[in-house]
Amino acid sequence: MMDAATLRMLQLEELDMAKQILAICEKHDIEVFALGGTLLGAVRHQGFIPWDDDLDLGMKRADYERFIKLAPSELHAPLSLHTCYNDKAFLYPYVRVQNADYGLQRDFTTDKTVQDLWVDIFPLDGVPADGLRRMLWEKALTALRGLRNLSAFNALVNVEKSYSGLKGAVFEVGEGPASRSSFPRTSF
């Protein structure tokens, strides 16, 4: 657990990162939205949620794709854009703007990885309106997310957290050869 002063310093650095991202978006007429805890913090706390350590932004798919093309030449060091296409170690199905001046130790994962400070940017896609198509879309998305999480289990899953449902069942089975510490890791 990081102390309050360190967390606040990281939040302010993330805010500076967001300002660079927003400047690029404004320059190129890209619509951007606050998401998740970032949106909640903006509304409820007029800033960050006091314990939140990241920023989440979203863009409609067309704007997201444009941002991915524009950002590498528009971001200023130490910031850089990371995707699963330009960074083989990047495990996420969205993009991140990372700040190489700050390394954060992820003690709650099996791999104990160090990651640069980041701002997550998610694509916002439409979903089928029809009930059956929507249900099938949700099931497919859930299955794909589960496969991705299993393929990078040691780097993504918080081994300190208590899980229920399917994740809990994986840990229950994990008492044998597929335990938390030895879960196989595959590359993309």
Order of alpha helices (4+ residues) and beta strands (2+ residues): alpha-beta-alpha-beta-alpha-beta-beta-beta-alpha-alpha-alpha
